[in-house]
Amino acid sequence: MAFEGRLPAAYLEEGPDPREVSAADLQALEAAEPSQIMVFFQRLWRRIVFLFKLSLFLGLVGAYPVSVVLSNRIDDSDIKLAEGQAWSYPAAGVAITKIARELEGGGWAADKPNWHPQARLTAMPAWQESTADGLAEFTRLVAAAVPTDGEPDADIEAASRLLQGLPGEDMRPRLTAAAEALNRFDNRVQRDLVNLPDMRAVFAEEARLFAGWAEADQDDLSTQINQEVTGWPASKQDIRVFYGAKARAHIALQMMVAARASDAALAEDGAIRAAMDHAEAAWSRAAHIRPLVVSNQKGDGFMMSNHLAALGFFLRDAQTASLELATLLETPAEPATEDVADLTVASASAP
């Protein structure tokens, strides 16, 4: 056919098909070796991709546990009231500062959803819950000690109710309202709208309250120490009891410092000043114990110590010191007496 006759001519005009490779060329390709430089970069690229995929996998798997560890923020440092902010009732300033520290620091752990890293914590929720309960009990005592028209002070009593948490209810709104109530009370004290009683008597009641905390926490710690070991190095309940006692010890320490600042006359008595120093030192040891990992192992263990026993020992000293301080504060101050010799000299010199 005419069409078939023109095929060789078209082939010659267009040239051979470049996709067709001769046998000699195939033998040359088989004998060719790849460039060593290209092989190096190819292996390097594969390793980079593999390491990237492995790092991404480990990062996704380990990000949550790391977030859990980093979200555990327990601030047991001493409270320093802001300069230039004068508190007429320093205890109110300490309570407000503690509330703000918990809310604006790591946040309130119990308010977090179940997927949040803080929802997996044990120490921080126990610390915060005991902090709120301790402040509620302390403010309840102050409300009864500072009556208004024969009734507990309304603002302080409201703060006490708000600080006492309710199951299933967010604490942030309650704590914010409690801080506002405490601030209103301090403003009223500043404007002389509140008749403060003798702070010596109030401080004695506070010291006995703190001693009661120490006694109750010693019982809880002793119960956990004597139980059969259920976790290593400590069970979750061991951690809760430890940080609950530590939170109350921190409140007691800060409120004692606030009481000293609220009544400078307390430091004029040498015996009371020494008792206050002893009590503050004892509570400081209990409030500032900072184990990396809480351990509740046997006391004769080869390596691990028993932090619950150590805290209980500190609380025992704090309880004794607080009771001694309360006894001194409840003892009426003796009136100053003049020396007989001085009176004789004064009468002789009189005209």
Number of C-alpha atoms within 10 A of each C-alpha: 5 6 6 8 9 10 11 9 11 10 11 9 9 8 9 10 8 6 6 7 10 8 9 8 10 11 10 9 10 8 9 9 7 8 8 9 8 10 11 11 11 12 11 12 12 12 12 12 12 12 12 12 12 12 12 12 12 11 12 11 11 11 11 14 13 12 13 15 13 12 20 18 15 18 16 17 10 14 20 10 15 10 6 6 8 12 18 17 22 20 23 23 24 21 25 21 17 21 23 15 15 22 17 9 13 16 17 20 26 21 16 14 10 10 9 15 19 25 17 18 17 18 21 27 22 22 25 23 21 22 26 25 20 24 24 24 16 21 24 19 19 22 21 16 19 21 17 15 8 8 12 18 19 15 19 29 22 19 26 26 17 22 26 21 17 11 8 8 11 14 22 16 11 18 23 17 16 26 24 15 22 24 21 15 22 24 16 16 16 14 10 11 12 16 12 14 11 11 18 19 16 20 22 21 19 21 26 18 20 26 25 15 19 28 17 14 23 23 12 18 21 14 12 21 20 10 10 7 15 12 13 11 15 20 16 15 14 27 22 19 22 26 27 24 27 28 27 24 31 23 26 29 23 22 26 23 19 19 20 17 15 16 15 9 12 19 14 9 10 10 14 18 16 13 19 24 15 19 24 21 17 23 29 20 21 27 26 17 15 13 9 6 11 22 21 27 21 15 13 9 9 8 8 15 18 18 24 25 21 15 23 22 16 21 28 20 19 29 25 17 23 30 21 20 24 25 14 16 22 14 11 9 9 6 6 6 6 8 8 9 9 10 11 11 10 10 10 9 8 7 4
